[in-house]
Amino acid sequence: MLVSRRGETRSTTTITIRHHRIRDRAVGFTVPFSDRVRVLGPDHAHTLTTRHNLAYWQAAAGDVAQAVEGFQALLADRVRVLGPDHPDTLTTRAILARWARANQGLRRDP
């Protein structure tokens, strides 16, 4: 039995099922992403948002290193397309910093 930050108890089975659902969501974004790139182009706002969502779900599923790579590439494209001060660019920069710190912590643990 696990206890969440809010004091809720959860079984490890629930956590495992939830993890698999998150991983499935991350995988599910790859098809819409390829469709969006083909139809809308790589610099369209919806394509950039789909890339953001894909990286987010990769991180949520535990693939933090892959998510950081995705957010890094997305940040470079958002700076190029939207500019460094656009709200979406700033959001990507902040989320990238969060997951990069998390990734550094994962690397240090044995």
HELIX and SHEET records of a PDB file:
HELIX    1   1 THR A   12  GLY A   28  1                                  17    
HELIX    2   2 THR A   30  LEU A   40  1                                  11    
HELIX    3   3 ALA A   45  ALA A   60  1                                  16    
HELIX    4   4 VAL A   64  LEU A   82  1                                  19    
HELIX    5   5 PRO A   87  ARG A  108  1                                  22    
SHEET    1   A 2 LEU A   2  VAL A   3  0                                        
SHEET    2   A 2 THR A   9  ARG A  10 -1                                        
END                                                                             
